[in-house]
Amino acid sequence: FSPTSGQISYADIDLNGLKVGLQLGYHYGSLVDFSAKYAFTPQSEDSGYAADDNRAEHNLDATVNVRPISKLNIGIGYRLRALRTVSSVNNAADGSKDYSSKLLSNISNINLSASYQINDLISVFCQANNLLNREYELYDGIPAQKFNILGGVGLTF
């Protein structure tokens, strides 16, 4: 990001890389669903597998959904993005490239959601995000929302 021009320039990096992961899931009838997935994607300044926009080395997502009655779904989720980096490159007059990277803070979020299926066509939902009210940057200089609530109506055609 250039503070004088207000422009963001993204580095040209080699996106070839390694991704190792594990995904688990468990269903107890129609009452409880659990899922968790983890991915390790090692990064360097000029290369790395981009599992997420901010090139996190460790990505963990876990959710539990409970259906106490057939039309109601209540869920809680956890998301971790650790060792996130953004890279920049400066092109020298001789054609060489000078890579630099900045380590962003980890993202550790807990979210809560609920939805109710009124009928085959209409459902309502509510979602509370960032329950821990953590401050972090999605990208370099771009802050994420703190605690927020989203609600709405869904239509199924």
The 8 nearest C-alpha neighbors of each residue, nearest first, counted from 0:
[[1, 7, 6, 8, 2, 5, 139, 140],
 [0, 2, 5, 3, 6, 4, 7, 8],
 [3, 1, 5, 4, 0, 6, 7, 140],
 [4, 2, 1, 5, 6, 0, 7, 8],
 [5, 3, 6, 1, 2, 0, 7, 8],
 [4, 6, 2, 1, 3, 0, 7, 8],
 [7, 5, 4, 1, 0, 8, 2, 3],
 [6, 8, 0, 1, 9, 5, 4, 2],
 [9, 7, 0, 6, 10, 87, 1, 88],
 [8, 10, 87, 7, 11, 86, 88, 0],
 [11, 9, 87, 88, 12, 86, 8, 98],
 [10, 12, 9, 13, 88, 45, 87, 86],
 [13, 11, 45, 46, 10, 14, 47, 44],
 [12, 14, 46, 15, 45, 47, 11, 16],
 [15, 13, 48, 47, 46, 12, 16, 49],
 [16, 14, 13, 48, 47, 46, 17, 49],
 [15, 17, 48, 47, 14, 18, 46, 40],
 [16, 18, 40, 48, 19, 41, 47, 15],
 [17, 19, 40, 39, 20, 38, 48, 16],
 [20, 18, 39, 38, 17, 40, 21, 37],
 [21, 19, 38, 37, 39, 18, 22, 36],
 [20, 22, 37, 36, 38, 23, 19, 35],
 [21, 23, 36, 35, 37, 20, 24, 34],
 [24, 22, 35, 34, 36, 21, 25, 33],
 [23, 25, 34, 33, 35, 26, 22, 32],
 [24, 26, 33, 32, 34, 27, 23, 31],
 [27, 25, 32, 28, 31, 33, 24, 29],
 [28, 26, 31, 30, 29, 32, 25, 33],
 [27, 29, 30, 26, 31, 32, 25, 66],
 [28, 30, 31, 27, 66, 26, 32, 69],
 [29, 31, 66, 28, 65, 27, 67, 32],
 [32, 30, 65, 27, 64, 26, 29, 66],
 [33, 31, 26, 64, 63, 25, 27, 65],
 [34, 32, 63, 25, 24, 62, 26, 64],
 [33, 35, 24, 62, 23, 61, 25, 63],
 [36, 34, 61, 23, 60, 22, 24, 62],
 [35, 37, 22, 60, 21, 59, 23, 61],
 [36, 38, 59, 20, 21, 58, 22, 60],
 [37, 39, 20, 58, 19, 57, 40, 21],
 [38, 40, 57, 19, 56, 18, 20, 41],
 [39, 41, 56, 18, 17, 48, 38, 42],
 [42, 40, 56, 39, 47, 17, 43, 48],
 [43, 41, 47, 46, 40, 56, 44, 48],
 [42, 44, 46, 45, 47, 41, 100, 84],
 [43, 45, 100, 46, 98, 86, 99, 42],
 [44, 46, 12, 43, 13, 98, 47, 86],
 [47, 45, 13, 43, 12, 14, 44, 42],
 [46, 48, 42, 16, 14, 15, 43, 49],
 [47, 49, 16, 14, 15, 50, 40, 17],
 [48, 50, 54, 51, 47, 14, 52, 53],
 [51, 49, 48, 54, 52, 40, 55, 18],
 [52, 50, 54, 49, 53, 55, 58, 48],
 [53, 51, 54, 49, 50, 55, 138, 85],
 [52, 54, 51, 83, 55, 84, 85, 138],
 [55, 53, 49, 51, 83, 52, 84, 50],
 [54, 56, 83, 82, 57, 81, 80, 53],
 [57, 55, 40, 41, 82, 39, 81, 54],
 [56, 58, 39, 81, 55, 80, 38, 40],
 [59, 57, 80, 38, 37, 79, 55, 39],
 [58, 60, 37, 79, 78, 36, 57, 80],
 [61, 59, 78, 36, 35, 77, 79, 37],
 [62, 60, 35, 77, 76, 34, 36, 78],
 [63, 61, 76, 34, 75, 33, 77, 35],
 [62, 64, 33, 75, 74, 32, 76, 65],
 [65, 63, 74, 32, 73, 31, 33, 62],
 [64, 66, 31, 73, 30, 72, 67, 74],
 [65, 67, 72, 30, 68, 71, 69, 31],
 [68, 66, 65, 30, 71, 69, 72, 73],
 [69, 67, 66, 71, 70, 72, 30, 65],
 [68, 70, 71, 66, 67, 72, 29, 30],
 [69, 71, 116, 115, 68, 72, 117, 66],
 [72, 70, 115, 68, 66, 69, 114, 67],
 [71, 73, 66, 114, 113, 65, 115, 74],
 [74, 72, 113, 65, 64, 112, 66, 114],
 [75, 73, 64, 112, 63, 111, 113, 65],
 [74, 76, 111, 63, 110, 62, 112, 64],
 [75, 77, 62, 110, 61, 109, 111, 63],
 [76, 78, 109, 61, 108, 60, 62, 110],
 [77, 79, 60, 108, 107, 59, 109, 61],
 [78, 80, 107, 59, 106, 58, 81, 60],
 [79, 81, 58, 106, 105, 55, 57, 59],
 [82, 80, 105, 57, 83, 55, 56, 79],
 [81, 83, 55, 56, 105, 84, 57, 102],
 [84, 82, 55, 103, 54, 81, 53, 102],
 [85, 83, 102, 101, 103, 54, 53, 100],
 [84, 86, 101, 100, 53, 102, 87, 139],
 [87, 85, 100, 99, 10, 44, 101, 84],
 [86, 88, 10, 99, 98, 100, 9, 89],
 [89, 87, 98, 10, 97, 99, 96, 90],
 [88, 90, 97, 96, 91, 98, 87, 10],
 [91, 89, 96, 95, 94, 88, 97, 92],
 [90, 92, 95, 94, 93, 96, 89, 97],
 [91, 93, 94, 90, 95, 96, 89, 97],
 [92, 94, 91, 95, 90, 96, 97, 89],
 [95, 93, 91, 92, 90, 96, 89, 97],
 [96, 94, 91, 93, 90, 97, 92, 89],
 [97, 95, 90, 89, 91, 98, 88, 94],
 [96, 98, 89, 88, 90, 99, 95, 91],
 [99, 97, 88, 87, 96, 44, 89, 45],
 [98, 100, 87, 86, 88, 44, 97, 101],
 [101, 99, 86, 85, 44, 87, 84, 102],
 [100, 102, 85, 84, 103, 86, 99, 139],
 [101, 103, 84, 83, 100, 82, 104, 85],
 [104, 102, 83, 84, 101, 105, 82, 136],
 [103, 105, 135, 106, 102, 83, 136, 82],
 [106, 104, 81, 80, 82, 107, 103, 83],
 [105, 107, 80, 79, 108, 81, 104, 135],
 [106, 108, 79, 78, 105, 80, 109, 77],
 [109, 107, 78, 129, 77, 106, 110, 79],
 [108, 110, 77, 130, 129, 76, 78, 131],
 [111, 109, 128, 76, 75, 127, 129, 130],
 [110, 112, 75, 127, 74, 126, 76, 128],
 [113, 111, 126, 74, 125, 73, 127, 75],
 [112, 114, 73, 125, 72, 124, 74, 126],
 [115, 113, 124, 72, 123, 71, 125, 73],
 [114, 116, 71, 123, 70, 122, 117, 124],
 [115, 117, 122, 70, 118, 121, 71, 123],
 [118, 116, 122, 121, 115, 119, 70, 123],
 [117, 119, 120, 121, 116, 122, 70, 115],
 [120, 118, 121, 117, 155, 116, 122, 154],
 [119, 121, 155, 118, 154, 156, 122, 117],
 [122, 120, 154, 118, 117, 153, 119, 116],
 [121, 123, 116, 153, 117, 115, 152, 154],
 [124, 122, 152, 115, 114, 151, 153, 116],
 [125, 123, 114, 151, 150, 113, 152, 115],
 [124, 126, 150, 113, 149, 112, 114, 151],
 [125, 127, 112, 149, 148, 111, 150, 128],
 [128, 126, 148, 111, 110, 147, 112, 149],
 [129, 127, 110, 147, 130, 146, 148, 126],
 [128, 130, 146, 108, 132, 131, 109, 110],
 [129, 131, 132, 109, 128, 146, 110, 127],
 [130, 132, 129, 133, 109, 108, 146, 145],
 [133, 131, 146, 145, 129, 130, 134, 108],
 [134, 132, 131, 145, 135, 129, 146, 108],
 [133, 135, 145, 132, 143, 136, 142, 144],
 [136, 134, 142, 143, 104, 133, 137, 106],
 [135, 137, 142, 138, 141, 143, 139, 140],
 [138, 136, 143, 141, 142, 135, 139, 53],
 [139, 137, 141, 136, 140, 53, 142, 85],
 [138, 140, 141, 136, 137, 85, 103, 0],
 [139, 141, 138, 142, 136, 137, 0, 135],
 [142, 140, 138, 136, 139, 137, 143, 135],
 [143, 141, 136, 137, 135, 140, 144, 138],
 [144, 142, 136, 137, 135, 145, 141, 134],
 [145, 143, 146, 142, 147, 134, 129, 135],
 [144, 146, 132, 133, 129, 134, 147, 143],
 [147, 145, 132, 129, 130, 128, 144, 148],
 [148, 146, 128, 127, 145, 149, 129, 144],
 [147, 149, 127, 126, 128, 150, 146, 125],
 [150, 148, 126, 125, 127, 147, 151, 128],
 [151, 149, 125, 124, 126, 148, 152, 123],
 [150, 152, 124, 123, 125, 153, 149, 122],
 [151, 153, 123, 122, 124, 154, 121, 150],
 [152, 154, 122, 121, 123, 155, 151, 124],
 [153, 155, 121, 120, 156, 122, 152, 119],
 [156, 154, 120, 121, 153, 119, 122, 118],
 [155, 154, 120, 119, 121, 153, 122, 118]]
